[in-house]
Amino acid sequence: MRRMLEAREVDAEDKNALSWAILTLAEQRRDAGDLEGALAWLNEASEIATSPEIFNIALELGELARE
């Protein structure tokens, strides 16, 4: 995953793989209880991923933050 993230700066042709990597990192941070970290990765993903993908994770983060 780290290579995919570093490649973003050099070659962004494989947008789907990069989107997957960043969203996976957001989900991992969410699962670890790090809502701030998950939100930071969602912010990164907003440049690449589709809105529904980001929305679903953001919705889950909102529910967790409410608890």
C-alpha positions as CSV (number, residue, x, y, z in Angstrom):
1,M,0.0,0.0,0.0
2,R,2.8,2.4,0.8
3,R,4.1,2.0,-2.7
4,M,0.7,2.8,-4.2
5,L,0.5,6.0,-2.1
6,E,4.0,7.0,-3.1
7,A,3.3,6.3,-6.7
8,R,0.4,8.8,-6.6
9,E,2.9,11.6,-6.8
10,V,4.6,10.0,-9.8
11,D,2.0,8.1,-11.8
12,A,-1.7,8.4,-11.0
13,E,-2.9,6.2,-13.9
14,D,-4.1,3.4,-11.7
15,K,-6.7,5.5,-10.0
16,N,-8.8,2.6,-8.8
17,A,-6.0,0.8,-7.0
18,L,-4.9,4.1,-5.4
19,S,-8.5,4.8,-4.3
20,W,-8.7,1.4,-2.8
21,A,-5.5,1.8,-0.9
22,I,-6.5,5.1,0.6
23,L,-10.0,4.0,1.5
24,T,-8.6,0.8,3.1
25,L,-6.3,3.0,5.2
26,A,-9.3,5.0,6.3
27,E,-11.2,1.9,7.2
28,Q,-8.2,0.5,9.2
29,R,-8.0,3.7,11.2
30,R,-11.7,3.6,11.8
31,D,-11.5,0.0,12.9
32,A,-8.6,0.9,15.3
33,G,-10.8,3.6,16.8
34,D,-8.7,6.4,15.3
35,L,-11.5,8.6,14.0
36,E,-9.2,11.6,13.4
37,G,-6.8,9.4,11.3
38,A,-9.7,7.9,9.4
39,L,-11.0,11.4,8.6
40,A,-7.6,12.5,7.4
41,W,-7.4,9.5,5.0
42,L,-10.9,10.3,3.8
43,N,-9.7,13.8,3.0
44,E,-6.9,12.3,0.9
45,A,-9.4,10.0,-0.8
46,S,-11.6,13.0,-1.8
47,E,-9.2,13.8,-4.5
48,I,-9.4,10.3,-6.1
49,A,-12.3,8.2,-4.9
50,T,-16.0,8.4,-5.9
51,S,-18.4,10.2,-3.6
52,P,-20.4,7.1,-2.6
53,E,-17.3,5.4,-1.4
54,I,-16.3,8.3,0.7
55,F,-19.9,8.9,1.9
56,N,-20.3,5.4,3.2
57,I,-17.2,5.5,5.3
58,A,-17.9,9.1,6.5
59,L,-21.4,8.0,7.6
60,E,-19.9,5.2,9.7
61,L,-17.4,7.7,11.2
62,G,-20.3,10.0,12.1
63,E,-22.1,7.2,13.8
64,L,-19.0,6.2,15.8
65,A,-18.3,9.8,16.8
66,R,-21.8,10.1,18.1
67,E,-21.2,7.2,20.5
